[in-house]
């Protein structure tokens, strides 16, 4: 069911007409009862009833709010004009807020793509885009938004690993923009039938579950050490190659293959060692 706009009358002139009608009818009934003919008496009663009828149809619509009108169970339309309005008094009027709202989901415990238990939470920014769908397609659209958002968050979390060593693979921790975009699409797909527009969805909490947090921390530290060592070795090899090339280019020192191997070994030990090297003075000959 899609939203259908419906016109309504301004409330201020209607209030003035209702007050005037009631006052005139009461004046005729209370102050001039003996002078009234039966026809005028009936007219005075009708004036009072008309004023009550007009007053019963008044309602207020605030900015960024809509009123969904239904007549005897049939959807009539939606009024979005703010201020004091008037519609058929027999129409039921349900107010729906169109303001931007947000909420933070609870910390959900789920398994990521690799099966590791993690804790995840998200902040969802949303607003009602179609009042008729929000009222008639679901029982309680606010509860529907909360439950479906958490369901989408769970489904999304199981589609990605918590972390990855390959830059081409998307992970929850290393690719926040891609994850937020996917989460927003998942939630919007679920909430579309309720007339709700998802403005933004972002991860607000992400961590390993407490029972494996220490083990995962050790694994991350090991991966970091391996990555650092790999870069150090690659840099050291480049520096050794550059040193040998410069020596051969200058021609000041001629090294045989054994001396080159010893020099390469010493340089790699110096460059790749955890601690600073201890110099050893050689007082002998190189020959």
KEKE-3310 file (N, C-alpha, C; in steps of 0.2 Angstrom, whole numbers, plus 5000, padded with zeros to 4 digits):
npx = (5004:5004:5008:4995:4992:4981:4969:4966:4957:4961:4964:4962:4952:4941:4940:4935:4923:4916:4916:4908:4896:4892:4890:4880:4870:4868:4864:4852:4845:4845:4844:4833:4822:4808:4804:4806:4802:4796:4803:4814:4820:4824:4833:4843:4847:4853:4863:4871:4875:4882:4893:4899:4902:4911:4921:4925:4932:4945:4962:4980:4995:5012:5028:5037:5029:5016:4999:4989:4974:4959:4944:4931:4939:4944:4958:4960:4969:4984:4989:5001:5003:5008:5002:4987:4974:4959:4948:4937:4927:4924:4934:4948:4963:4980:4995:5011:5028:5040:5053:5071:5078:5088:5097:5106:5111:5111:5125:5130:5133:5141:5147:5160:5165:5175:5172:5175:5171:5163:5160:5148:5141:5130:5126:5111:5104:5088:5072:5055:5048:5037:5021:5009:5013:5021:5011:5001:5007:5015:5014:5020:5030:5042:5047:5049:5059:5070:5071:5073:5085:5095:5094:5099:5112:5118:5118:5126:5138:5142:5146:5159:5176:5184:5197:5210:5224:5227:5226:5217:5205:5190:5187:5180:5186:5196:5190:5180:5172:5167:5160:5151:5143:5138:5131:5121:5114:5109:5100:5091:5085:5077:5069:5062:5049:5042:5041:5051:5066:5083:5096:5109:5121:5132:5146:5148:5154:5166:5174:5184:5176:5176:5182:5191:5199:5212:5219:5217:5224:5237:5239:5237:5248:5259:5257:5260:5273:5279:5276:5283:5296:5298:5298:5309:5319:5318:5322:5335:5342:5341:5349:5362:5364:5366:5377:5387:5387:5391:5404:5410:5409:5417:5429:5439:5441:5444:5435:5435:5424:5422:5425:5415:5403:5405:5404:5391:5384:5388:5383:5369:5367:5369:5359:5347:5346:5340:5346:5358:5373:5389:5404:5419:5436:5447:5463:5471:5477:5468:5471)
npy = (4994:5010:5027:5040:5056:5068:5081:5094:5105:5122:5125:5136:5146:5136:5134:5147:5147:5137:5141:5153:5147:5139:5149:5157:5148:5145:5157:5160:5149:5151:5164:5170:5161:5162:5169:5162:5153:5136:5132:5140:5136:5123:5126:5133:5123:5115:5123:5123:5110:5109:5117:5109:5098:5103:5107:5094:5089:5094:5094:5093:5095:5093:5100:5090:5079:5068:5064:5050:5046:5037:5030:5022:5010:5010:5015:5032:5043:5053:5067:5080:5093:5105:5112:5118:5108:5103:5089:5076:5072:5059:5052:5042:5047:5045:5049:5050:5051:5060:5063:5062:5048:5039:5024:5013:4997:4983:4974:4962:4944:4935:4923:4925:4925:4915:4908:4912:4918:4934:4951:4963:4978:4991:5008:5014:5025:5032:5035:5038:5036:5033:5035:5027:5014:5012:5012:5002:4991:4984:4979:4986:4998:5004:4994:4984:4990:4989:4976:4970:4977:4972:4959:4960:4964:4954:4944:4951:4951:4938:4936:4940:4940:4943:4949:4951:4946:4948:4961:4962:4956:4959:4964:4964:4973:4980:4986:4998:5007:4999:4989:4996:5001:4989:4985:4995:4993:4980:4982:4992:4984:4975:4984:4991:4987:4992:5005:5013:5023:5020:5030:5030:5018:5012:5003:5002:4996:4983:4968:4954:4940:4938:4926:4921:4932:4934:4924:4928:4940:4937:4930:4941:4948:4940:4939:4952:4953:4944:4951:4962:4957:4952:4963:4969:4960:4960:4974:4973:4964:4972:4983:4976:4971:4984:4989:4979:4982:4995:4994:4986:4995:5006:5000:5000:4990:4973:4959:4941:4927:4920:4930:4939:4932:4931:4944:4947:4939:4945:4958:4955:4950:4961:4970:4963:4959:4959:4966:4979:4978:4972:4979:4971:4972:4970:4966:4959:4954:4956:4948)
npz = (5000:4995:4999:4999:4995:5003:5003:5015:5025:5031:5048:5056:5051:5051:5065:5069:5062:5068:5082:5080:5075:5086:5096:5091:5089:5103:5108:5102:5107:5121:5125:5118:5119:5120:5109:5098:5083:5080:5068:5069:5081:5078:5069:5077:5085:5075:5072:5083:5083:5071:5074:5084:5076:5067:5076:5080:5070:5070:5070:5074:5065:5067:5061:5050:5052:5049:5045:5045:5037:5040:5035:5043:5043:5030:5020:5018:5015:5016:5026:5025:5027:5039:5054:5061:5056:5047:5045:5039:5053:5056:5052:5056:5064:5063:5069:5062:5064:5054:5056:5056:5064:5075:5081:5092:5090:5101:5108:5098:5098:5087:5074:5063:5046:5046:5057:5069:5085:5088:5094:5089:5085:5079:5072:5067:5056:5052:5044:5042:5026:5019:5024:5024:5021:5032:5043:5039:5033:5042:5059:5070:5066:5072:5081:5071:5063:5072:5075:5062:5058:5067:5063:5050:5053:5059:5048:5039:5046:5047:5034:5031:5036:5052:5051:5039:5030:5017:5006:4996:5000:5008:5024:5041:5050:5043:5032:5033:5026:5015:5022:5029:5019:5013:5024:5025:5013:5015:5026:5021:5011:5019:5026:5017:5014:5024:5022:5026:5026:5025:5030:5035:5040:5051:5059:5076:5086:5087:5090:5096:5104:5122:5126:5116:5114:5119:5113:5099:5099:5101:5089:5080:5084:5080:5066:5063:5067:5058:5046:5047:5048:5036:5027:5032:5029:5015:5012:5018:5009:4997:5001:5003:4990:4983:4990:4986:4972:4972:4977:4967:4956:4960:4961:4970:4980:4978:4979:4982:4978:4991:5000:4996:5000:5014:5017:5013:5022:5034:5033:5032:5044:5053:5048:5049:5062:5079:5089:5092:5082:5088:5086:5079:5079:5066:5065:5056:5040:5024:5014)
capx = (5000:5008:5005:4991:4991:4974:4969:4963:4955:4965:4960:4960:4945:4936:4939:4931:4916:4913:4914:4903:4890:4890:4888:4874:4864:4866:4861:4845:4841:4845:4842:4827:4818:4800:4802:4808:4797:4799:4808:4821:4823:4827:4839:4847:4850:4857:4869:4876:4878:4887:4899:4902:4904:4917:4926:4927:4936:4951:4968:4986:5000:5018:5033:5040:5025:5010:4993:4986:4967:4956:4937:4928:4943:4947:4963:4958:4975:4989:4990:5007:5003:5008:4998:4980:4970:4952:4946:4930:4927:4923:4940:4953:4969:4986:5001:5017:5034:5044:5059:5076:5079:5094:5097:5112:5109:5115:5131:5128:5138:5140:5153:5162:5166:5180:5170:5178:5165:5165:5155:5147:5136:5130:5122:5107:5100:5083:5066:5049:5047:5030:5017:5004:5017:5023:5006:4997:5011:5018:5010:5023:5036:5048:5050:5051:5065:5075:5073:5076:5091:5099:5095:5103:5119:5120:5119:5132:5144:5144:5149:5166:5181:5186:5203:5213:5231:5227:5223:5211:5199:5187:5187:5176:5191:5201:5187:5174:5167:5163:5156:5145:5139:5134:5126:5115:5110:5105:5095:5086:5081:5073:5064:5058:5042:5039:5041:5057:5072:5089:5100:5116:5122:5139:5148:5150:5158:5169:5179:5183:5173:5181:5185:5196:5202:5219:5222:5217:5229:5243:5239:5239:5255:5263:5256:5263:5280:5281:5276:5289:5302:5298:5300:5316:5324:5318:5326:5342:5344:5342:5355:5368:5365:5368:5384:5392:5387:5395:5411:5413:5409:5423:5435:5444:5442:5442:5433:5433:5417:5422:5424:5408:5399:5406:5402:5384:5382:5389:5378:5362:5366:5369:5353:5341:5347:5335:5349:5363:5379:5395:5410:5425:5442:5451:5470:5475:5477:5462:5473)
capy = (5000:5016:5033:5044:5063:5070:5088:5095:5112:5125:5124:5143:5148:5132:5136:5153:5146:5133:5145:5157:5143:5137:5155:5160:5144:5145:5164:5159:5145:5153:5171:5171:5155:5163:5172:5157:5148:5129:5131:5144:5132:5118:5129:5135:5117:5113:5127:5121:5103:5110:5119:5103:5094:5106:5106:5087:5087:5098:5091:5097:5091:5096:5100:5084:5074:5066:5061:5045:5046:5031:5030:5015:5004:5011:5021:5038:5047:5056:5074:5082:5100:5106:5117:5116:5106:5100:5084:5073:5070:5052:5049:5041:5050:5042:5053:5047:5056:5059:5065:5057:5045:5034:5020:5009:4990:4980:4971:4955:4939:4931:4920:4928:4920:4910:4904:4915:4922:4941:4955:4968:4983:4996:5013:5015:5032:5031:5039:5035:5039:5031:5034:5022:5008:5011:5010:4997:4985:4981:4981:4991:4999:5005:4987:4981:4993:4987:4968:4968:4979:4967:4953:4961:4965:4947:4941:4954:4949:4931:4936:4943:4938:4949:4952:4947:4948:4950:4968:4962:4953:4963:4961:4969:4978:4984:4990:5000:5010:4994:4986:5001:5001:4983:4984:4999:4989:4974:4984:4995:4979:4972:4989:4994:4985:4995:5012:5016:5024:5020:5035:5028:5012:5011:4999:5006:4991:4977:4965:4947:4938:4938:4919:4920:4938:4934:4920:4932:4945:4934:4929:4947:4950:4935:4941:4959:4952:4941:4956:4967:4954:4951:4970:4970:4956:4963:4980:4971:4961:4977:4986:4972:4972:4990:4989:4976:4985:5001:4992:4984:5001:5010:4996:5001:4984:4967:4953:4935:4924:4919:4937:4942:4928:4933:4951:4947:4936:4950:4963:4953:4949:4968:4973:4960:4957:4962:4971:4983:4974:4973:4979:4967:4975:4965:4968:4955:4956:4954:4943)
capz = (5000:4994:5002:4994:4998:5003:5005:5021:5026:5036:5055:5060:5049:5054:5072:5069:5060:5074:5088:5078:5075:5093:5100:5088:5091:5110:5109:5100:5112:5128:5126:5114:5119:5119:5102:5092:5080:5079:5063:5071:5086:5075:5066:5082:5087:5070:5072:5088:5081:5066:5077:5087:5071:5064:5081:5081:5064:5070:5073:5073:5062:5068:5056:5049:5054:5044:5048:5041:5038:5038:5036:5044:5041:5023:5020:5014:5012:5021:5026:5027:5029:5046:5057:5063:5050:5048:5040:5041:5060:5056:5050:5062:5062:5066:5068:5060:5063:5048:5058:5056:5070:5075:5087:5092:5092:5106:5106:5096:5098:5081:5071:5057:5040:5048:5062:5076:5089:5088:5096:5084:5086:5074:5073:5061:5055:5047:5044:5038:5019:5016:5030:5023:5022:5039:5047:5037:5031:5048:5065:5074:5062:5076:5083:5065:5062:5077:5074:5056:5058:5070:5059:5044:5055:5060:5042:5036:5050:5045:5027:5031:5041:5056:5049:5034:5029:5010:5005:4991:5003:5012:5031:5045:5053:5038:5027:5036:5021:5011:5026:5031:5013:5012:5029:5024:5008:5018:5031:5017:5008:5024:5029:5011:5014:5030:5021:5030:5022:5029:5028:5036:5045:5053:5064:5082:5091:5084:5095:5097:5110:5127:5127:5112:5113:5120:5107:5093:5100:5100:5082:5077:5085:5076:5059:5063:5067:5051:5040:5048:5046:5028:5025:5034:5025:5008:5012:5019:5003:4992:5003:5001:4982:4982:4992:4981:4966:4972:4977:4960:4952:4961:4959:4975:4983:4974:4983:4979:4980:4998:5004:4995:5004:5021:5018:5013:5028:5040:5032:5034:5052:5055:5046:5051:5069:5084:5093:5088:5082:5092:5082:5080:5075:5063:5064:5051:5033:5020:5009)
cpx = (5004:5004:5001:4990:4983:4974:4965:4962:4959:4961:4958:4953:4939:4935:4934:4924:4913:4911:4908:4896:4887:4887:4881:4868:4863:4863:4853:4841:4840:4843:4835:4823:4810:4799:4803:4802:4800:4804:4815:4824:4827:4834:4845:4851:4855:4864:4874:4879:4883:4893:4903:4905:4911:4923:4929:4932:4943:4956:4974:4991:5007:5023:5036:5036:5019:5005:4989:4979:4964:4948:4933:4932:4946:4952:4960:4964:4979:4990:4997:5008:5003:5004:4991:4976:4963:4951:4940:4931:4927:4929:4945:4959:4975:4992:5007:5023:5038:5051:5065:5078:5085:5093:5103:5110:5113:5121:5129:5134:5137:5147:5154:5163:5170:5178:5172:5172:5168:5159:5155:5141:5136:5125:5118:5103:5095:5077:5061:5048:5040:5026:5012:5007:5019:5017:5002:5001:5014:5014:5013:5030:5042:5051:5052:5058:5071:5077:5076:5083:5096:5100:5099:5111:5122:5122:5125:5138:5147:5147:5156:5170:5182:5192:5206:5220:5232:5223:5217:5205:5197:5186:5183:5180:5194:5197:5180:5169:5163:5158:5150:5140:5135:5129:5120:5111:5106:5099:5089:5082:5076:5067:5060:5051:5038:5039:5046:5063:5078:5094:5108:5116:5130:5141:5151:5154:5160:5175:5178:5179:5178:5185:5190:5200:5210:5223:5223:5222:5236:5244:5241:5246:5260:5263:5260:5271:5283:5281:5281:5295:5303:5300:5307:5321:5324:5322:5333:5345:5346:5348:5362:5369:5368:5375:5389:5392:5391:5403:5414:5413:5415:5429:5441:5446:5440:5441:5432:5426:5417:5421:5417:5403:5399:5403:5394:5381:5383:5384:5371:5361:5365:5362:5347:5341:5342:5339:5355:5369:5385:5401:5416:5430:5446:5458:5474:5474:5470:5465:5473)
cpy = (5006:5022:5037:5051:5064:5077:5089:5103:5115:5125:5131:5145:5143:5133:5142:5151:5141:5137:5150:5153:5141:5143:5157:5155:5144:5152:5163:5154:5147:5160:5173:5165:5156:5166:5167:5153:5141:5128:5134:5140:5126:5120:5131:5128:5114:5117:5125:5114:5104:5113:5114:5099:5097:5106:5099:5085:5091:5094:5095:5092:5096:5096:5093:5078:5073:5063:5056:5044:5039:5032:5024:5009:5005:5017:5026:5042:5049:5063:5076:5089:5101:5112:5114:5114:5103:5095:5081:5070:5062:5048:5048:5043:5047:5046:5049:5052:5054:5062:5060:5055:5040:5030:5016:5002:4988:4976:4963:4950:4935:4928:4923:4923:4914:4906:4907:4919:4929:4945:4961:4972:4988:5002:5014:5022:5031:5036:5036:5039:5038:5030:5028:5015:5006:5009:5004:4990:4981:4983:4986:4993:5001:4999:4984:4983:4990:4980:4967:4971:4975:4961:4954:4962:4958:4943:4944:4952:4942:4930:4938:4940:4944:4953:4948:4950:4950:4956:4967:4959:4958:4960:4967:4975:4983:4988:4993:5003:5004:4990:4990:5001:4995:4982:4989:4996:4984:4977:4988:4990:4976:4977:4992:4993:4989:5003:5016:5017:5024:5025:5033:5022:5011:5006:5003:5002:4985:4974:4958:4946:4937:4931:4918:4927:4938:4930:4924:4937:4943:4932:4935:4949:4946:4938:4948:4958:4949:4946:4961:4964:4953:4958:4971:4966:4958:4969:4978:4968:4967:4981:4983:4972:4978:4991:4985:4979:4991:4999:4990:4990:5005:5006:4997:4995:4978:4961:4947:4933:4923:4925:4940:4938:4930:4940:4951:4944:4941:4956:4961:4952:4956:4971:4970:4958:4962:4968:4974:4978:4976:4973:4974:4970:4970:4968:4964:4958:4953:4949:4936)
cpz = (5000:4997:4997:4998:4997:5005:5011:5021:5032:5042:5057:5057:5051:5061:5073:5067:5065:5080:5086:5078:5081:5096:5097:5090:5099:5112:5108:5105:5119:5129:5123:5114:5117:5112:5096:5090:5080:5074:5065:5076:5083:5072:5071:5084:5082:5070:5077:5086:5076:5069:5081:5082:5068:5069:5082:5076:5065:5073:5071:5070:5063:5062:5056:5053:5049:5048:5043:5042:5036:5040:5037:5041:5034:5023:5015:5011:5018:5020:5029:5028:5036:5048:5059:5057:5052:5042:5043:5048:5061:5054:5056:5059:5066:5064:5067:5060:5057:5049:5057:5063:5069:5082:5086:5094:5098:5104:5105:5096:5092:5079:5064:5052:5042:5054:5069:5079:5090:5091:5091:5086:5080:5075:5067:5061:5050:5048:5040:5031:5017:5022:5030:5024:5029:5044:5045:5035:5036:5054:5069:5070:5066:5078:5077:5063:5066:5076:5068:5055:5061:5066:5053:5047:5056:5053:5039:5040:5048:5038:5026:5037:5046:5054:5044:5032:5021:5009:5000:4994:5008:5019:5035:5048:5049:5033:5029:5031:5017:5016:5028:5025:5012:5018:5028:5018:5011:5022:5026:5013:5013:5026:5023:5012:5020:5028:5024:5025:5027:5026:5029:5041:5045:5059:5070:5087:5087:5088:5095:5103:5115:5128:5122:5110:5114:5115:5101:5093:5098:5092:5078:5078:5081:5069:5058:5063:5060:5046:5041:5046:5039:5025:5026:5030:5018:5008:5013:5012:4998:4994:5002:4994:4980:4984:4988:4975:4966:4973:4970:4955:4953:4960:4964:4979:4979:4979:4979:4981:4987:5002:5003:4999:5011:5022:5018:5019:5034:5039:5034:5041:5055:5054:5048:5058:5074:5088:5089:5088:5086:5087:5084:5076:5072:5062:5059:5044:5029:5015:5012)
residu = (UNK:UNK:UNK:UNK:UNK:UNK:UNK:UNK:UNK:UNK:UNK:UNK:UNK:UNK:UNK:UNK:UNK:UNK:UNK:UNK:UNK:UNK:UNK:UNK:UNK:UNK:UNK:UNK:UNK:UNK:UNK:UNK:UNK:UNK:UNK:UNK:UNK:UNK:UNK:UNK:UNK:UNK:UNK:UNK:UNK:UNK:UNK:UNK:UNK:UNK:UNK:UNK:UNK:UNK:UNK:UNK:UNK:UNK:UNK:UNK:UNK:UNK:UNK:UNK:UNK:UNK:UNK:UNK:UNK:UNK:UNK:UNK:UNK:UNK:UNK:UNK:UNK:UNK:UNK:UNK:UNK:UNK:UNK:UNK:UNK:UNK:UNK:UNK:UNK:UNK:UNK:UNK:UNK:UNK:UNK:UNK:UNK:UNK:UNK:UNK:UNK:UNK:UNK:UNK:UNK:UNK:UNK:UNK:UNK:UNK:UNK:UNK:UNK:UNK:UNK:UNK:UNK:UNK:UNK:UNK:UNK:UNK:UNK:UNK:UNK:UNK:UNK:UNK:UNK:UNK:UNK:UNK:UNK:UNK:UNK:UNK:UNK:UNK:UNK:UNK:UNK:UNK:UNK:UNK:UNK:UNK:UNK:UNK:UNK:UNK:UNK:UNK:UNK:UNK:UNK:UNK:UNK:UNK:UNK:UNK:UNK:UNK:UNK:UNK:UNK:UNK:UNK:UNK:UNK:UNK:UNK:UNK:UNK:UNK:UNK:UNK:UNK:UNK:UNK:UNK:UNK:UNK:UNK:UNK:UNK:UNK:UNK:UNK:UNK:UNK:UNK:UNK:UNK:UNK:UNK:UNK:UNK:UNK:UNK:UNK:UNK:UNK:UNK:UNK:UNK:UNK:UNK:UNK:UNK:UNK:UNK:UNK:UNK:UNK:UNK:UNK:UNK:UNK:UNK:UNK:UNK:UNK:UNK:UNK:UNK:UNK:UNK:UNK:UNK:UNK:UNK:UNK:UNK:UNK:UNK:UNK:UNK:UNK:UNK:UNK:UNK:UNK:UNK:UNK:UNK:UNK:UNK:UNK:UNK:UNK:UNK:UNK:UNK:UNK:UNK:UNK:UNK:UNK:UNK:UNK:UNK:UNK:UNK:UNK:UNK:UNK:UNK:UNK:UNK:UNK:UNK:UNK:UNK:UNK:UNK:UNK:UNK:UNK:UNK:UNK:UNK:UNK:UNK:UNK:UNK:UNK:UNK)
# end
